[in-house]
Amino acid sequence: MASQSQGVHQLLQAQKQAAEKVADARKRKALCLSRQRRRRRWGWSCTRERERERERESKRESKHRNSRASSRPGFIIPEKEIKTSDLK
């Protein structure tokens, strides 16, 4: 009888340890998935923010170019109209 109770006790311990390992693995998996989701969101928002910043910068540059050209109409000469005799 004593050997049977020891065997049952060992089986119960093994079952308990297995359940603990499974629970720990589930926690690690959930933690890993949440980290991946955060990284994806961060990466997406960061990429999106860079795109927005580039758009803003290009708009600023075009506005700046347009304002300079309109304030001094004869100041900017297109390259095709420049003659080598004018440079001397």
JOQUI-V178768 format. One record per helix or strand of 3 or more residues. SS is the DSSP state (a for helix, b for strand). FROM is the first residue (numbers start at 1). TO is the last residue. If there is no record, write none. Layout:
<<SS,FROM,TO> <SS,FROM,TO>>
This chain:
<<a,2,71> <a,79,81> <a,84,87>>
